[in-house]
Amino acid sequence: MAKDSFAKNVEDKGVPLADRLRPEKLVDFVGQEEVISEGKLLRQLIEQDEVPSLILWGPPGCGKTTLARIIAKLTGAEFIALPAVTSGVAELREVIKAAQDRRKFPSLERAGQTPKTILFIDEVHRWNKAQQDALLPHVENGTVTLIGATTENPSFEVNSALLSRCRVFVFNQLDDQAILKILQRALKDKEKGLGWKKIKIDKKTLEFLAKASDGDARNALNALELAGKTAKPNKEGKLEVDRNLVRESLQKSHLLYDKKGDEHYNIISALHKSLRGSNADAALYWLARMLEGGEDPLYVARRLVRFASEDIGLANSQALTQAVAGYQACHFIGMPECNVILAQVVVYLAKCKKSNELYEAYLTVQKDVRETMDEPVPIHLRNAPTKLMKDLGYSKDYKYSPDFDYKENQEYLPKKLKGKKYLK
């Protein structure tokens, strides 16, 4: 490719690969099929030019900003982006004034149409209540269509009044195949990507990069671009990118931790068994291995909630409370701040008295249920809201426990399981 290519020029001007490679059409948008594929609600709203104000909630690099730009282009709307970190009410007023003027004085090419303004606020959760309140009336009267992007749970971080006027769409972390597809496009695209460069990278190295990017397309593209800039030409004159160079370009120490491979399951198993064995030190170590390796803290928190009932149960009923509180706290603040919260939960669970009675009991119940799924409910336990049901004997001879000081002699299980005990 000629040295004066578009991609070469924008690279020289410092435009990142991740930014210039953003797709401009829905057909080129990768990932989030459960939200944006053919027939889905959001896809229909975009195609019908009926897009309401939106909150896009998902992890970094999953396509929130890209989709907002695509929506603006497909609907012919003016696209204005405000980063919540560096903007506030003053900047918002300027945007609203411009949007109001645009509605009053539409351009000739849009004669007969009400000009639309899409206001994209990145990290909208960082705006405080006063800032969000200032935006509310302009979303309500349609002056702007808000598209807010957030990595935090909008239920906690976005004012309820503003949230009620928006549709929330949840974006998932991109899987390895989606990242791989984006990387392959970057290597082939000669106009916006790296196709004008002679980069040599084998499939396994590219797959390694995709896995190590934590589902973050921007992270993957930044690493690929940096590797391409620092790679040395081989004898054939091609820029050879190997795994070591990818590792350095990612600038991470945790690349050996494969979140979807054997090591992932080995380490969560080690954490679980250390907790079961009441070894708080070992449990802390395996927790740190996961978190420093880039594991989703909410995955760890979910496993701890399960452990609290499976291995502690009624031996300490506060264990479940601690685990659930830890999960909620992780939702609030995320990594790296939530590391000490998970550490607290792990140590607490490790030091608790253990009992798997509930777990064993449920396994037995589960087996019995599968074998007696059609067993009728004893007639004295059935509800009798109608006269017909009462005439049929429903609820007849039922003993109301308070009338018997909770010492009534009464069967509560199906006939085939009469007298069965699941708990010690």
C-alpha positions in Angstrom: 0.0 0.0 0.0 1.3 3.5 -0.8 2.9 5.5 2.0 0.3 8.3 1.5 -2.6 6.0 2.4 -5.5 7.3 4.5 -4.6 4.9 7.4 -1.0 5.9 7.3 -1.9 9.6 7.4 -4.3 9.2 10.4 -1.9 7.1 12.2 0.8 9.8 11.8 -1.7 12.3 13.2 -2.2 10.1 16.3 -5.7 8.8 15.6 -5.8 5.4 17.4 -6.6 2.3 15.5 -9.6 1.6 17.7 -11.1 4.9 16.9 -10.6 4.9 13.1 -11.8 1.3 12.7 -15.2 2.0 14.3 -17.9 0.5 12.0 -20.4 2.9 10.5 -23.1 0.3 9.6 -25.0 -2.2 11.7 -24.0 -5.0 9.4 -20.3 -4.4 10.4 -21.1 -4.1 14.2 -19.6 -7.1 16.0 -21.1 -8.7 19.2 -24.2 -7.9 21.2 -26.4 -10.1 19.0 -28.9 -10.5 21.8 -29.5 -6.8 21.7 -28.9 -5.6 18.1 -29.4 -8.6 15.7 -32.2 -8.8 13.2 -35.7 -8.7 14.8 -34.5 -7.4 18.2 -36.3 -4.4 19.6 -33.4 -2.0 19.4 -32.6 -3.0 15.8 -36.3 -2.3 14.9 -36.3 1.0 16.7 -33.1 2.1 14.8 -34.4 0.9 11.4 -37.8 2.7 12.0 -36.0 5.9 13.1 -37.9 5.7 16.5 -34.9 5.5 18.8 -35.8 6.7 22.4 -33.4 7.9 25.0 -31.1 5.0 25.9 -28.8 3.8 28.6 -26.2 1.3 27.4 -24.8 -0.6 30.3 -21.8 -2.8 29.8 -18.1 -3.3 30.4 -15.4 -1.3 28.6 -14.7 -1.9 24.9 -17.9 -3.8 24.2 -19.3 -1.3 21.6 -21.4 1.2 23.5 -19.9 4.3 21.9 -19.7 2.7 18.5 -23.4 1.8 18.5 -24.3 5.3 19.6 -22.4 6.8 16.6 -24.0 4.3 14.2 -27.5 5.2 15.5 -26.8 8.9 14.9 -25.6 8.3 11.4 -28.5 6.0 10.4 -31.1 8.3 11.8 -29.5 11.5 10.4 -29.2 13.0 13.8 -26.6 15.5 15.0 -24.2 13.6 17.2 -22.7 15.5 20.2 -20.5 13.6 22.7 -19.8 14.8 26.2 -17.4 12.9 28.5 -19.0 13.0 31.9 -15.6 13.2 33.6 -14.7 16.6 32.1 -18.1 18.2 31.4 -21.0 19.5 33.5 -24.0 21.8 33.5 -22.3 24.6 31.6 -21.4 22.4 28.7 -24.8 20.8 28.8 -26.5 24.3 28.4 -24.4 24.9 25.3 -25.5 21.6 23.8 -29.2 22.3 24.6 -29.0 25.8 23.2 -27.5 24.4 19.9 -30.2 21.7 19.8 -33.0 24.2 20.3 -31.6 26.5 17.6 -31.3 23.5 15.3 -35.0 22.7 15.8 -36.0 26.3 15.1 -33.9 26.7 12.0 -33.6 23.3 10.2 -31.2 23.0 7.3 -32.5 22.9 3.8 -31.5 19.3 3.2 -33.8 18.3 6.1 -36.7 20.6 5.2 -40.0 19.2 6.5 -38.2 17.2 9.2 -37.6 18.1 12.9 -33.8 18.0 13.3 -32.7 15.5 15.9 -29.8 15.8 18.3 -28.3 12.7 19.9 -26.4 13.7 23.1 -24.0 10.9 23.9 -22.7 11.0 27.5 -19.8 8.6 28.2 -19.6 7.3 31.8 -23.0 9.0 32.5 -22.8 7.5 36.0 -20.1 10.1 36.9 -22.6 13.0 36.6 -24.0 14.0 39.9 -27.7 14.4 40.8 -27.7 18.1 39.9 -26.1 17.5 36.5 -28.6 14.7 35.7 -31.5 16.8 36.9 -30.4 19.6 34.6 -30.6 17.1 31.6 -34.0 15.7 32.6 -36.5 18.3 31.1 -34.6 18.3 27.8 -34.8 14.5 27.5 -38.5 14.7 28.5 -39.5 17.3 25.9 -37.4 15.7 23.1 -34.9 18.5 22.6 -32.2 15.8 22.8 -32.2 12.1 22.6 -29.9 10.9 25.3 -27.6 7.9 24.8 -25.7 7.3 28.0 -23.0 4.8 28.3 -22.0 3.3 31.7 -20.0 0.5 33.1 -21.9 0.7 36.4 -25.4 -0.5 37.3 -27.7 2.3 36.2 -30.2 1.3 39.0 -27.7 2.7 41.5 -25.9 5.4 39.5 -28.6 7.1 37.4 -31.4 9.2 38.9 -34.7 7.3 38.9 -36.5 10.1 37.2 -34.0 10.1 34.3 -33.8 6.4 34.2 -37.6 6.1 33.9 -37.4 8.1 30.7 -34.8 5.9 29.1 -34.7 2.3 27.8 -31.8 0.4 29.3 -30.0 -2.2 27.2 -27.4 -4.4 28.7 -24.3 -5.1 26.7 -22.2 -8.2 27.5 -18.4 -8.6 27.5 -17.3 -9.5 24.0 -16.3 -13.1 23.6 -13.0 -14.3 22.2 -14.5 -15.0 18.7 -15.9 -11.4 18.5 -12.5 -9.9 19.5 -10.8 -12.2 17.0 -13.1 -11.1 14.2 -12.3 -7.4 15.0 -8.6 -8.1 15.0 -8.7 -9.9 11.7 -10.6 -7.0 10.2 -8.0 -4.5 11.5 -5.2 -6.6 9.8 -7.1 -6.7 6.5 -8.5 -3.2 6.2 -6.1 -1.1 4.1 -8.1 2.1 4.4 -8.6 2.4 8.1 -6.8 -0.5 9.7 -3.3 -2.0 9.4 -3.7 -3.7 6.0 -1.2 -1.3 4.5 1.5 -2.6 6.8 3.2 -5.9 6.2 2.3 -7.5 9.6 2.9 -11.2 10.1 1.1 -12.7 13.0 0.1 -16.4 13.3 -3.4 -17.6 14.2 -2.4 -18.8 17.7 -0.9 -15.5 18.6 -3.9 -13.6 17.4 -6.1 -16.0 19.5 -3.9 -15.4 22.5 -4.3 -11.6 22.1 -8.1 -12.0 21.8 -8.3 -14.1 25.0 -5.9 -11.8 26.9 -7.9 -8.7 26.1 -10.6 -9.4 28.7 -13.4 -8.9 26.2 -12.3 -5.3 25.5 -12.0 -4.6 21.8 -10.3 -1.3 22.4 -7.7 -3.0 24.6 -7.1 -5.6 21.9 -6.8 -3.1 19.0 -4.5 -0.8 21.1 -2.2 -3.8 21.8 -2.2 -4.9 18.1 -1.4 -1.3 17.0 1.5 -1.0 19.5 2.9 -4.4 18.5 2.7 -3.4 14.8 4.7 -0.2 15.6 7.4 -1.9 17.5 7.8 -5.1 15.6 11.0 -5.6 13.6 11.0 -6.7 10.0 12.1 -10.3 9.3 14.2 -11.4 6.3 11.1 -11.1 4.1 10.6 -7.5 5.2 7.4 -8.3 7.1 6.8 -7.0 10.6 6.7 -10.1 12.7 4.5 -10.0 15.8 4.9 -12.9 18.2 3.4 -13.8 21.5 6.1 -12.1 23.6 5.6 -8.8 21.7 1.8 -9.1 22.2 2.4 -9.7 25.9 4.6 -6.6 26.2 2.1 -4.5 24.2 -0.7 -5.5 26.5 1.4 -4.3 29.5 -0.2 -6.9 31.8 1.3 -9.3 34.2 -1.7 -11.6 34.2 -1.6 -13.0 30.7 -0.9 -16.5 31.9 -4.3 -16.6 33.6 -6.8 -17.9 31.1 -10.3 -17.0 32.2 -12.0 -19.6 30.1 -9.4 -22.4 30.2 -8.1 -25.0 32.7 -6.3 -22.5 34.8 -9.5 -20.6 35.5 -11.3 -23.8 36.8 -8.2 -25.0 38.6 -7.9 -21.7 40.6 -11.6 -21.3 41.5 -11.5 -25.0 42.6 -8.4 -24.2 44.8 -10.2 -21.2 46.3 -13.3 -23.2 47.0 -11.4 -26.1 48.6 -9.2 -23.7 50.7 -12.4 -22.1 52.1 -13.9 -25.5 52.8 -10.7 -26.5 54.6 -10.9 -23.2 56.7 -7.5 -22.1 55.4 -7.9 -18.3 55.2 -4.4 -17.6 54.0 -4.6 -20.0 51.1 -8.0 -18.7 50.2 -6.7 -15.1 50.1 -3.9 -16.2 47.9 -6.2 -17.9 45.3 -8.6 -14.9 45.5 -5.7 -12.6 44.6 -4.6 -14.9 41.8 -8.0 -14.5 40.2 -8.5 -10.8 40.7 -4.9 -9.8 39.7 -5.3 -12.1 36.7 -8.2 -10.0 35.5 -11.1 -12.2 36.6 -14.5 -10.6 36.8 -15.0 -9.8 40.5 -18.7 -10.5 40.2 -17.9 -14.0 39.1 -15.9 -14.6 42.2 -18.6 -12.9 44.3 -21.2 -15.3 42.9 -19.1 -18.3 43.7 -18.7 -17.0 47.3 -22.5 -16.6 47.6 -22.9 -20.2 46.5 -20.2 -21.4 49.0 -22.0 -19.7 51.9 -25.0 -22.0 51.5 -23.3 -25.1 50.2 -20.5 -25.4 52.7 -21.6 -23.3 55.7 -25.4 -23.2 55.5 -27.2 -23.1 58.9 -23.9 -23.6 60.8 -23.6 -19.8 60.4 -26.6 -18.1 58.8 -24.7 -14.8 58.6 -22.3 -16.2 56.0 -24.9 -15.8 53.3 -25.6 -12.2 54.4 -21.9 -11.4 54.2 -21.5 -13.0 50.8 -24.5 -11.2 49.3 -23.4 -7.9 50.8 -20.0 -8.5 49.2 -21.6 -9.1 45.8 -23.6 -5.9 46.1 -20.6 -3.9 47.1 -18.7 -5.2 44.1 -21.6 -3.9 41.9 -21.2 -0.5 43.5 -17.5 0.2 43.1 -15.9 -2.5 40.9 -12.2 -3.2 40.6 -9.7 -2.5 41.9 -11.5 -1.0 44.9 -13.6 -4.1 45.6 -10.6 -6.3 46.1 -10.5 -5.7 49.8 -14.3 -6.4 50.1 -13.9 -9.8 48.5 -10.9 -10.4 50.8 -13.1 -9.7 53.8 -15.8 -12.1 52.6 -13.2 -14.8 51.8 -11.6 -14.6 55.2 -15.0 -14.6 57.0 -16.2 -17.6 55.1 -12.9 -19.5 55.7 -13.1 -18.9 59.4 -16.8 -19.9 59.7 -18.0 -23.2 61.2 -18.8 -25.5 58.2 -21.8 -27.7 57.5 -22.9 -29.2 54.2 -26.2 -30.5 55.6 -28.3 -28.3 53.5 -26.4 -29.2 50.3 -26.7 -32.9 51.0 -30.4 -32.6 51.9 -31.2 -30.8 48.7 -29.4 -33.4 46.6 -31.6 -36.1 48.2 -34.8 -33.9 47.8 -33.8 -33.3 44.1 -33.6 -37.1 43.5 -37.0 -37.7 45.2 -38.7 -34.9 43.3 -37.6 -36.3 40.0 -39.1 -39.7 41.0 -42.3 -38.3 42.4 -43.0 -35.3 40.2 -46.6 -36.5 39.6 -47.4 -37.3 43.2 -50.5 -35.3 44.2 -50.6 -32.7 47.0 -52.3 -34.3 50.1 -55.9 -33.0 50.0 -55.8 -31.4 53.5 -52.9 -29.2 52.3 -54.7 -27.9 49.2 -56.1 -24.4 48.9 -59.9 -24.1 48.8 -60.9 -20.7 47.5 -64.2 -21.9 45.9 -67.3 -23.8 47.2 -66.7 -26.6 44.7 -63.2 -27.1 46.0 -64.5 -27.2 49.6 -67.2 -29.7 48.5 -64.4 -31.9 47.0 -62.7 -32.0 50.4 -59.9 -29.5 49.7 -58.3 -28.3 52.9 -60.6 -30.6 55.0 -59.1 -31.8 58.3 -56.2 -29.3 57.9 -54.8 -28.5 61.4 -54.0 -24.8 61.7 -50.6 -24.8 63.5 -51.2 -21.9 65.9 -54.3 -23.6 67.3 -52.2 -26.6 68.3 -49.3 -24.5 69.7 -47.3 -25.6 66.7 -47.3 -29.2 68.0 -49.9 -30.7 65.6 -49.5 -34.2 64.3 -49.9 -33.8 60.6 -48.3 -35.1 57.4 -46.9 -32.5 55.0 -45.3 -34.7 52.4 -46.9 -36.7 49.5 -48.1 -40.2 50.3 -45.1 -41.9 48.7 -42.7 -39.9 50.9 -44.6 -40.1 54.2 -42.3 -39.7 57.2 -39.2 -39.0 55.0 -36.4 -37.0 56.7 -33.9 -34.9 54.8 -32.3 -33.0 57.6 -30.4 -34.5 60.5 
